[in-house]
C-alpha cells in the first residue's frame, strides 16, 4: 500500500527526504560516491523531494599542508593496503562510469 500524501510517518507533511553527506573534498572515492548519489537522485521517481546536505569532513587531518602525497603511497602507508592492490584499485578508478 502506498502512503497517501501527508500520511507517510517517515516524512510528516511531505517534508523532503534529507540525505546528509559527510565527505572530504580531496578524497577521490568521496567524489565517486557523490557522483553516483547525484545520478541515483536524478533517476529516483521522487528525486525532486530529496534534499542533499553536504558537510565537510577531513579524513586525514594529520597529513601535512602543502605537501602532495600520491594516492598509491597514501593507501599503502596510511591504510595498510598492499602496494599492488592500491595500484590496481587506482588503475580502475578512472574507468568508473560517472
C-alpha positions as a Markdown table, in Angstrom:
| # | Residue | x | y | z |
|---|---|---|---|---|
| 1 | Unk | 0.0 | 0.0 | 0.0 |
| 2 | Unk | 1.4 | 3.4 | -1.0 |
| 3 | Unk | 1.1 | 6.0 | 1.7 |
| 4 | Unk | -1.1 | 9.0 | 0.8 |
| 5 | Unk | 0.4 | 12.5 | 0.7 |
| 6 | Unk | 0.9 | 13.8 | 4.2 |
| 7 | Unk | 0.4 | 10.3 | 5.8 |
| 8 | Unk | 3.9 | 9.0 | 5.4 |
| 9 | Unk | 5.2 | 8.5 | 9.0 |
| 10 | Unk | 8.8 | 8.9 | 7.8 |
| 11 | Unk | 8.1 | 12.2 | 6.1 |
| 12 | Unk | 5.4 | 14.1 | 8.0 |
| 13 | Unk | 3.7 | 16.8 | 6.0 |
| 14 | Unk | 5.6 | 15.6 | 2.9 |
| 15 | Unk | 8.9 | 17.0 | 4.2 |
| 16 | Unk | 11.8 | 16.4 | 1.9 |
| 17 | Unk | 13.8 | 13.2 | 2.3 |
| 18 | Unk | 17.1 | 14.6 | 3.7 |
| 19 | Unk | 20.4 | 12.9 | 2.9 |
| 20 | Unk | 23.4 | 14.2 | 4.9 |
| 21 | Unk | 26.7 | 13.6 | 3.1 |
| 22 | Unk | 29.9 | 13.9 | 5.0 |
| 23 | Unk | 32.9 | 13.9 | 2.7 |
| 24 | Unk | 36.5 | 15.1 | 2.2 |
| 25 | Unk | 36.8 | 17.2 | -1.0 |
| 26 | Unk | 40.3 | 15.8 | -1.6 |
| 27 | Unk | 39.0 | 12.2 | -1.5 |
| 28 | Unk | 38.6 | 10.7 | -5.0 |
| 29 | Unk | 36.3 | 8.0 | -3.5 |
| 30 | Unk | 34.1 | 10.6 | -2.0 |
| 31 | Unk | 33.8 | 12.3 | -5.4 |
| 32 | Unk | 32.8 | 9.0 | -7.0 |
| 33 | Unk | 30.2 | 8.4 | -4.3 |
| 34 | Unk | 28.8 | 11.9 | -4.7 |
| 35 | Unk | 28.5 | 11.5 | -8.4 |
| 36 | Unk | 26.7 | 8.2 | -8.0 |
| 37 | Unk | 24.4 | 9.7 | -5.4 |
| 38 | Unk | 23.5 | 12.5 | -7.8 |
| 39 | Unk | 22.8 | 10.0 | -10.5 |
| 40 | Unk | 20.6 | 8.0 | -8.2 |
| 41 | Unk | 18.6 | 11.0 | -7.0 |
| 42 | Unk | 18.2 | 12.1 | -10.7 |
| 43 | Unk | 16.8 | 8.7 | -11.6 |
| 44 | Unk | 14.6 | 8.4 | -8.5 |
| 45 | Unk | 10.9 | 8.9 | -9.2 |
| 46 | Unk | 10.7 | 11.3 | -6.3 |
| 47 | Unk | 14.1 | 13.0 | -6.8 |
| 48 | Unk | 12.6 | 16.4 | -6.6 |
| 49 | Unk | 11.6 | 15.6 | -3.0 |
| 50 | Unk | 15.2 | 14.8 | -2.0 |
| 51 | Unk | 17.4 | 17.3 | -0.2 |
| 52 | Unk | 21.1 | 16.6 | -0.1 |
| 53 | Unk | 23.0 | 18.4 | 2.5 |
| 54 | Unk | 26.8 | 18.5 | 2.3 |
| 55 | Unk | 29.1 | 18.6 | 5.3 |
| 56 | Unk | 32.9 | 18.9 | 5.2 |
| 57 | Unk | 35.0 | 16.2 | 6.9 |
| 58 | Unk | 38.8 | 15.9 | 6.8 |
| 59 | Unk | 39.6 | 12.2 | 6.5 |
| 60 | Unk | 43.3 | 12.5 | 7.4 |
| 61 | Unk | 43.8 | 15.8 | 9.3 |
| 62 | Unk | 47.3 | 14.7 | 10.2 |
| 63 | Unk | 48.6 | 15.0 | 6.6 |
| 64 | Unk | 50.9 | 17.9 | 6.1 |
| 65 | Unk | 49.5 | 21.0 | 4.3 |
| 66 | Unk | 51.1 | 21.9 | 1.0 |
| 67 | Unk | 52.8 | 18.5 | 0.5 |
| 68 | Unk | 51.4 | 16.3 | -2.2 |
| 69 | Unk | 51.1 | 12.6 | -1.5 |
| 70 | Unk | 50.4 | 10.0 | -4.2 |
| 71 | Unk | 47.2 | 8.0 | -3.7 |
| 72 | Unk | 49.1 | 4.7 | -4.0 |
| 73 | Unk | 51.6 | 5.8 | -1.4 |
| 74 | Unk | 48.8 | 7.0 | 0.9 |
| 75 | Unk | 46.8 | 3.8 | 0.7 |
| 76 | Unk | 49.9 | 1.7 | 1.3 |
| 77 | Unk | 51.3 | 3.8 | 4.2 |
| 78 | Unk | 48.2 | 5.1 | 5.9 |
| 79 | Unk | 45.7 | 2.3 | 5.3 |
| 80 | Unk | 47.9 | -0.7 | 5.0 |
| 81 | Unk | 46.9 | -1.8 | 1.5 |
| 82 | Unk | 49.5 | -3.9 | -0.3 |
| 83 | Unk | 51.1 | -1.8 | -3.0 |
| 84 | Unk | 49.8 | -4.0 | -5.8 |
| 85 | Unk | 46.3 | -3.7 | -4.5 |
| 86 | Unk | 46.4 | 0.1 | -4.2 |
| 87 | Unk | 47.8 | 0.4 | -7.7 |
| 88 | Unk | 45.1 | -1.9 | -9.1 |
| 89 | Unk | 42.3 | 0.0 | -7.3 |
| 90 | Unk | 43.5 | 3.3 | -8.6 |
| 91 | Unk | 44.0 | 2.0 | -12.1 |
| 92 | Unk | 40.3 | 1.1 | -12.2 |
| 93 | Unk | 39.1 | 4.4 | -10.7 |
| 94 | Unk | 39.2 | 6.4 | -13.9 |
| 95 | Unk | 37.1 | 3.7 | -15.7 |
| 96 | Unk | 34.2 | 4.1 | -13.2 |
| 97 | Unk | 31.3 | 5.3 | -15.3 |
| 98 | Unk | 30.5 | 8.7 | -13.9 |
